[in-house]
Amino acid sequence: MSYETLIVETRDGVSLIRLNRPEALNALNSQLLGELSGALDAAEVDEAVRCVVITGSERAFAAGADIKEMSTKTYAQMFAEDFFGASARRIEQFRKPIIAAVAGYALGGGCELAMLCDFIIAAETAKFGQPEINLGVTPGIGGTQRLTRFVGKSKAMEMILTGRMMDAAEAERAGLVSRVVPADQLIGEAMAAAAKIAGQSPLAVMMNKELVEAAYETTLATGVAMERRMFHSLFAFDDQKEGMAAFIEKRKPAFKGS
Ligand code: CO8
C-alpha cells in the first residue's frame, strides 16, 4: 500500500510508520490520520507484523493537529464528522504494541498521538507540550486526561494552562517517556525494542498490553484478578510450554503464536 503522508516499511516483524508532512512539521490532518488508520488496519491483520513504531522527522514528531485545516470549521462540521474521533479510537483499539519514537516537537495532537502509543522513547531533542490554550481551545485527543495521568496534576495543569513545553530530560523525570537516547540513535533504539517484542509470544504480548492498559481503567482488585485469570489462561497455549521448556533446556524459545 502506498501513502502520501506516511512512509511505511516492514522488516523483521516490525512496521515502521514515519509521519511525512515535512512542509507542516507533520501536522495531523484528516488525510494523514486517515492513512495512519489504514496502515494500522493493515498491520493489525498482517501476521508478519508483531509491533509498530511510529516516528516523525528529526525536527518534529508532529507539531499538532493541522491548524489550517481546523481554523474555519463550524461546530456542526466538527460534530458531524466526529473530527479525529475515529482515528483516535483506531489507535486506542489497536491490539499489538505501538512504540512512539519522538524527536523534535510533539505538540498538541502530536503529544496526544505519542501518548496514545504504548510507550515513548524520546530523542534528546524532543519537546512535549499541549499549547492549545494559545489557540483558545483545549486538547482534543485525550491530552487533558492522559497527560494528567502520566505526569500528575500539577505539571499537567501548568503545561495545559500556560502552554509551556517540556524537554526530554523533564519528560523522563516526570515519567512521560520510558527513556531518552541520543538523536542519532532514536530509530535504532526504538527498532531494537520493537524487535525484542516481535520475538516474544504474540499472544502473551497482547495479553500483557491489555493488562497494563487495564491499570488505567479499573480498580486495583479488578486489575489484579484480571491479571491472575490471564496468567492462568496462558497455560492453554503452546507458547507457555515452549517458553518454560526453553528456559529449563537453556536454549532460546521459538514462539509460534499458538
Ligand atoms: N498546523 C498547521 N501547520 C503547522 C502546524 C500546525 N499545528 N505547526 C507548524 N505548522 C507549519 C507552519 O505554519 C509553517 O508552515 P509555513 O512555512 O507554510 O508557514 C511550517 O509548519 C513550519 O513551522 P514554523 O515556521 O512555525 O516553524 P518554527 O520552527 O518557527 O516553529 C513550532 C515551530 C514552535 C512548532 C510552531 O510551528 C508552532 O507553534 N506550531 C503550532 C503548535 C501548536 O499550536 N500545536 C497545537 C495545534 S492544536 C491541536 O493539536 C489540537 C489537537 C486536537 C484535535 C481535535 C480532535 C477532536
Residues whose N, C-alpha, C, O or C-beta is under 5 A from the ligand:
A	BS01	CO8	E23 A24 L25 A27 A63 G64 A65 D66 I67 K68 F83 F84 Y105 L107 G108 G109 P131 E132 T138 P139 G140 I141
